Structures are given as structure tokens and as C-alpha cells.
Amino acid sequence: MIILKSKAEIAEMREAGRIVARVHAALREMIRPGVTTAELNIKAEEIIRAHAAIPAFLGYPHAGRNDFPASICASINQEVVHGIPNQQRWLEAGDIISIDVGAVYHGWVGDAAWTYPVSEIDAESQRLLAATEGALWAGIGQAHEGNRLSDISRAIEMHVSKRGFEVVREYTGHGVGRRMHEDPQVLNYIPPGAGRGPLLKSGTTLAIEPMVNAGTWRTRTLSDGWTVVTADGKRSAHFEHSIAIIGGGAEILTIM
């Protein structure tokens, strides 16, 4: 069931989103060769708690896995999502790193991810990041009252496919609110035979998050039970904003 939010509830989500945006702004400045993903995680948690919020990811449960042990997901190169920060994982020049951050403020969730270059990156990685960020904006552009959920999915898939990349299918965007994952599931592609999906209404809140691979869309999960990698070892990028449909259009909540 899709839970529509009131203007007052969206205002609380806006504050949660701003905290997430502050984390991204700080981590963007830290990303350079030699920094560990554990250092990024420590800084993120400091900022979240300094703003009277709680890390949404820390201790997040999943059936059949240990609870997630960190406050951010830090996924490097061929890691698609859910990379676990590690004291022994140093960033290297030429890497790309997806940072996914969630914060809970007054019971409401903000959730956003961005993929950052570490120093200079190769041309193919630049194209991958540009295509994935562009897909995010294409999806947000379709998130307005009167459209259907599938309009978001179609815009993302078309943007990516025209640029020669593949959308990940096993992992998707989602509704967001008092819980990090609410209805509806926001696919980044259109499955064969799929209908148009629910009508988008004022008060709908979504986390739109294309995940795009340089090679096959297929993935696998490592033995830690969390880290998802591309099946062929090629690179992946991930961009995400939480948005609210209000005043007929999409307001991005995870910005300062």
C-alpha cells in the first residue's frame, strides 16, 4: 500500500534529507587516494548524530544475513551496492565509489546515494557516471502528479540503454517515509508484459535510484552476505535522491 504523506510529514522528511545532503557534502571533500572507507563511515555517523538523527543503515536487518554493520554503504568499482566500510580498504586514484547514506530524523527517513570519482578516472567510467546521473534526472523528471510509476522506470531505462549500458534489475528504488523501504517498488526498467503501474499522486514519496553497469546487468552477492558486485567484474554506478510529489511536481528532499 502506498502511504501518502501530508505537508507536515514531508517537512520532517525534508529535514532528514538535508542531513543526508550534509553528509554527502562532507564526504565528497574527503574522497581522495589513501582514505579508507572506514574513515568515511566514521565521519558520516558523526554528522548524522550531530544533527539529532540516527543512521538508517546501522543495524539494518535482512533475512538470512547479519545486520548491516555500518552507517553508510561504500561500494567501489565493480561493487554495485551494500559495500561494507573497512579499515583495510583504501581508495586509489582512478577508482569510483558509490556512497549511500540514510538518516532517520524524528522518525522519518532520508536516503540518497552518489558515485564519486577518486582523482582522475578513465573515459569509460566518466561515461558510466554521466549516464547514471542522467538517468536519475530523467526519472525524477517523470515523477509528477498524473503520471504513472512506469513512466519513471521507462525514462530511466531509455536513458541508460541509449548510452550502451545496462540497468541492474535485481535491485530497485522504493517508497520511503517512516520506513526506509515502503511501497511502491520503483523499477529502473520495464519488464515484459508489465502494466503502467499506480498513478502518481500528491504526497507520494519515493527514493529513485538507478544502478547501472558497464557490462551485464546481472549481479552476485559476496560471502559477507551484503556486498553486491557485477557478475562480469565491470564497473557499476549508483545515484539516488529521495523526492516528494507536491504541488504537482517532484521536490528533491535530499539537498541542502
N, C-alpha and C positions, 0 to 999 in steps of 0.2 A: 504494500500500500504506500503510495506517495504521500508524504506528510507536507502539506503546505504551511509555510511559516508566515507569521504576522510581521508587520513592520518593526515592532518592538523586538521580536525574536531575531530578525535579520540584523538589527542594530547590534545585538550581542555577538552574532556571528561575524559581523564586520570587525569588531574589536579583536576577536580570536584571529581573524585573518590578518590584521595589522601586526599582531605579534609574530605570526609566521613570516610575514614580509620582512620584519626587522631581523629575524634570524637569517633569512636568505641574504639580506644586505651585508650582514657581518661576515658570513661565511664566504661570500663572493670575494671579499677583501683578503681573506686568509688563504685562499686556494693558490698554491704555488708548489713547485717541486720541493720535496723534503718534508712537507707537512703530512702528518698521519691522519687517517680517518677518525681515529680516537680523539685527536685534538679538536677536530671539527665537531664531534659529538659533545664533548665537554662544553665547548663554547655555546652550542645550541641550547643545551639544557640550562646553562647559566642565564641566558637571555629569557627563555620561556618562564623560568621560575621567578626571575626578577620582575616580571610583569604580572605576577599573581596568577599564572596559568600553570597547567600540568602538561608534561609531554604526552601526546596522544598515543605514541607508538610504544613507549616504555612499558613492558609487561603485557603487550597486546597478545591475546590468546589466539591460538589456531589449533583446530582439532588435529591430533597426531603429532604435534610439534611442541617444543619448549616455547614458553612465552618469549616474545621478542625482547632482546636484552639491551636495547639502546634507545636513544631519544630521536635519532634520525636513521634513515636508510641511506647508505653511501655506496653507490653501485658504479664500478669503474669499468670502462671499455666494453667488454662483452657481457658484463653483468647488466641485466635488464632492470630488475627491481629487487628490493629487500636485502641489499647488501648490508652486512653487519660491520659496523666500525671496529677497527682493530689497531692496537698499538704497534703492530708489526707491518701495517700496510701503509707505505709511504707513497705519496703522489710523485709521479715522474713527468718530466717535460714530454708533451705530446699525448698525454692521457686525456680522456674525457671522463667527467664524474657527474653522475646524477645524485643530487641531494633532495631527498623527500622529507618534508617536515610537517608534523601535525601538532597542534596545541589545543588544549581544552580550557576555555575561559568561561567562568560562570555556567559550566555545563554544556557549552556549545563549542563545536569543533571547527577549526580552520585547518586546511590541508592544501599544500602546494609543493610542487617539485620543479626543479630546473636542472638542466645539464650544462655544465661549465667546462670550458677548455682549460687545460693546465699548460700555461705558456702557449707557444705556437703549436697548432695541430695541422695535420695533413689536409689536403683539399677535400678528400672524400669525407672525412669527419666533419669538416665545415659544412659540406652539403647536407650531411645527415642531420646536424643540429638545426640548420636553417629549415629543412623540410619538416622536422618535427615541431619546431616552434611555430612555423607557418600553419601546420595542421591544427595546433591548439587554437590559434586565432580564427581559423576557418570554422572550427566547431563552435567557438564562442559566438561567432557572427550569426549562427543559425539558432542560437538559444534565445528566442523571443516568443512572447505570447502569441498563440495561434499556430505556431509551427508544431511539428511532431518530433518526438525524440529521435526518430530515424533520420531527420534532416541533419542533426548534429553528426551522427555516425557517418552518413553519406559524404558530408563535406570533408570530414577528416580522411576517410578512405580515398576519396578522389584526389585530394591534395597530395597525399603520400604516393599513390600509385603513379601519378603523372610525373613524379620525380625519380621513379625507378627503385623505390624502397618498399618494404613490406611492413604492414601493421601487425603488431602482436595480437593474437586472438584469444589466448588463454587468460589474459588479464585485461581489465576494463576500468572505465570510470564508473562513478556511482553517485547516488544521492548522498547528501551529507547534512548533518544537523546536530541533534543531541548524541547521535552515534556517528562514528566515522564512516561506516558503511550502511547506508539506508537504501531503500528502493528510490528510484529505479536503477537497474544496471545500465550503464551508458557504454554501449559497444562502440568500438572505433572502426567498425566495418559493418557491412550489411550481409548477414548470412543468406544463402539461397532460400527463397520462399518466405522470407521474413515479411511481416506486415509493417505498417508505418509507425507502430508504437503509440504510446499515450500522447495526448495533447498537452503541450506545454502551457502552464497556467501561471499567473502571477502568484508569487510565494513559493515557487519551486526553487530548490537549492541543490546544486549539482557540483561535483568535482569532475571536471572534464580533463582527461589525461591521456593523450596519445602516447603510446610506446611504439617506437619504430626501429626496425632492424635493417642493417645494411645488406644482410643476406636473407636467409629463410625466416619466415615468421615463427617457426617452431622454436620451443624453448625446453629447457630441462632444469630441474632443481638440484642443487648440490647437497652433499651429505649433511650439511648443517641444518637442513630442513627448511631453510628460508631463502637463501640466495638463488635467484633465478638467472640463468645465463642463456645466451643464444645457443641453439643446437649445433650451429656450424662454427662457433667461435668468433664470428664477426661482431662488429661493434653495434651498440644499441643506444638510443637516446630517449629521454622521458621528460615531458613538460606538462605541468598541471597547474590549474587555478581552480579555486572554489568560486562559484558565481551564484547570484540570486537573480531570478527573473522578477523584476519590479519596475513599475512604470512602463510596462510593455516590452522592455528590452533587458539585456543582461548587464548587471553590475558586477564587476570583479571585486570580490571581497578580500582577496589575499594580496593587497597592495597597501602601501603606506599613504 
